[in-house]
């Protein structure tokens, strides 16, 4: 009887162990994304000036809330403006931080740092565009507010610009479980001598739709509130990179 009971216990534990192990969730997660965009627009500025962009990133997250990630896209604003004598066709970002919820509420926060790297060498009279920003964000369900603060004296290649900041207000409204509407307003405020010409506001409205196999299609219309002097500051090869424009994209996460 004792042997039979012991045998039954061993058999039961043998079947239960794999299920128990499978139920345990790893504290580590790795996710990625890749997307094809009709053009790359960053803070209202056309980084590829109407040319297509291939973008992708990889993220590591820990259950504690700590995370690290990297993301990259082709660009052409540095080469079109002759700011780089070689390279200048890639933006490669590196970031890390901590995010979590606030108690048992729908509020969340996110703090971290982001480094924008533009491989290559600047031409004579130009500065490297590499930039480091510290950021903090608050979110509630489908609303978010994020503040980014530059600690570089050459923010995106602009001299004497330490303390430049960007405020991002975004609403991503889920209409159905697959379809969402997006609205955004931002303010880029440059410090230093170029501040009045380089500072501006931008906006975006759009929508996205989830497809099978973790694909998403989307489209948005974006623009800026630049005056004439600001438009001149952001004119490259007689083209205003801050003018209103339309973007469509296809993206996959994995």
N, C-alpha and C positions, 0 to 999 in steps of 0.2 A: 504493500500500500504506500509506504514511504517512498520506495523507488519510483512507483508510478506517479506520485504527486511531484517528485523532484523532476522526473522526465518531462511531465506536462509543463512545469514552470520553465524549464530550459527551452522547450520548443516555443512557448509563448514569448519568452524574452527574445529568442532568436528572430521571431517575426516582428516584434515591436521595435527592436533596435534600429533597423534601417528607416522605419517610418519616423522614429524620434529624431534620428540624425537629419533626415530630410526636412523636418519641421523647424530645425534650428536655422535661423537666418544669419548669414554672414554680416558683420558690421561694415564690410567694405562693398562699395558699388562702383562700377566703371561703366560709363555711358558715352556714347559718341553721336555725332551728327555730321551730315554732309548735305550740301544744298547747291542748287544751280539757280542763280538770280539773273534777271535780265540786266541788272546793274547793281553795284554796291553803293548804297547811300548811308553815310554815317553822320548823325546829328544834322541832317538836312543838306549835307554836302555830297556831291556826286564824286565818289572816290575813283570810279572808273569812267566817269563822264559819258555814260550811255553804252559802254561796252559791257558784255556779260561778265559775271564773276562766279568763280567756283570757290566755295567756302566750306570749311569743316573744322570740327573741334573734338576734343577728348576731355572727359571730366572724371575725376576721382572724388568720391564722397565717403565720409565715415559717419557712422550712426551718431557720433558725438556732435555732429554739426560742422566739423572741419572739412574743407574741400580744397582741391587744387585743380587747375585746368589750363588748357591751351587752345587757341583758335587761330585760324589763318585765312587770308583772302588775298587774291591778286588785286593790285591797284595800279593806277597810272598817273595820279596827280603829281607825284614827285618827278617822274620822267618827262611828262608833258610840260612842266614848268622849268625843266632843265636844272632842278635843284640838286639832283644827284648825277655825278659824272659816270657812275656805274652802279648797278643794282637799282634799288628804289622801286621795284615792281611788286613787292610783297609787304603785307602787313602781317606780323606774327605776334600774337598777344599771349601773355602769361599772367595768370592770376591765382589768388588764393585767399581764403578767408574763413569766416565762421558764420553760420546762419542757423536760426532756430525759431520756434514759436514762442510767444509770450504767454506763459502759463497755459491754461486750458481754454484759450481764446482763438479767434480766427486771425489774430494779429501775428505778424512775423517780423523779424529783422535780419539784416545781412550786413556785415562789415568786412572789409578786405582791402587788398591792393591789386592794381593792374598795371602791367608794363607793356607799352606798345613799342615793338621793335620793328624798324624798317632797315633791313640789311642793305648794305652798300655804303658808298663814300659820297659825301656832299660835294658839289662843285664849288669852285672858288666864290667866296662871298655868301655862301649859304651855310646854315647850321644843320646838324643832324636832327631829324624829326622825332627821335626816340623820346618817349614821354612816360613818366610814372605818375599815376593817380591813386589817391586813397579815396575810398568810398564808403558810404553808409546808406542803408535803405530801410524803409518801413513798408509793410504790405498789409492789406486787409482784403481777404477773398480775392476779388478781381481788380483791386486798386493797388497801385504802388507809387512810392515817391523815393527817388534816389538822388543823392548829392555826391558829386565827384570833385575832388580837389587836387590840382596839380602841384607837385613838389619840385618840378623842374623849372629852371630859369629860361628854358628854350622850348616851351610847350608846343609840340608839333612844329618845331622849327622857328617859332616866333620869339625874338629876343626879349629879355627883361619881362618874362611872363609868369614868374613864380607866383602862385596863389590864384591862378586862373581856375575858374570853376564852371561846372555844368549841373543844372537842375533838370531832372527828368520826371515828369508826371505821366503815368500811363494807366489806361483802363483797358482790360481785356475781358470783354463781356461774353460769357457763354450763352448763346441763344439756344442751342441744342447740345447734345453730347458730342457732336462732331463739328458744329459750325460756331465760330466766334467772331465778334466784331472787335476791332482795336482802334483806340484813339490815343494820341500822344501830343504833349506840348513840352518843349524844352527851351532852356535859356543858356546860351554859351556866353560867359562873361570873361573876357581877357583882361589881364592886368598889364601895366606898363604903357609905353608910348603908343603902341599899336592898338590899345584897348578900344578906343572909340570906333576904329575902322573894322577890327576883327570880331567885335561882339555882335551877337544877333540872337534872334529867337527862331525856333523851327517847330513844325507841326506835322502830324501824320494821321491819316485815317485809312483803315483797311479791313480786311476780313481773311479768315483762314478756314480751311475745311480738311478734316482728318480722313485719310484714305486707308484701305487695308494695308497690312504689313508695315505699319509705323511710318507711312508716307503722309506728307501734308502739302497741300497746294495753297497758295495765298496770293494776295495782291494788295497793294497800298498806293496811295497818292500822298506825296510829301512835298513840303516847300519851306521857305523861310520868309521872314519879314524884313529883309535887308533893304536899307536905303541905297541911294546911288553910290555913295562913297564906299559902303560896305560891299556892294556888288563889284566895284572896281578892285577892291582888295582881294576878292575871291574870283577874279577873272584869270583864266589860264588859256593861252593861245586864242584870245578873243572870245572865249566861251565862259559864261558865268556858271560856275559849278554849284551855286546856291539857288538856282532857279527851280520852279516847281517841276516835278517829274513823276512818272508812273513806273512802278516796279511790279513784276510778277515773279513767282518763284516756285520751285518744287524742292522739298526737303525730306530727308529720311533720318530717323533716329534709331539707334541700335544699342 
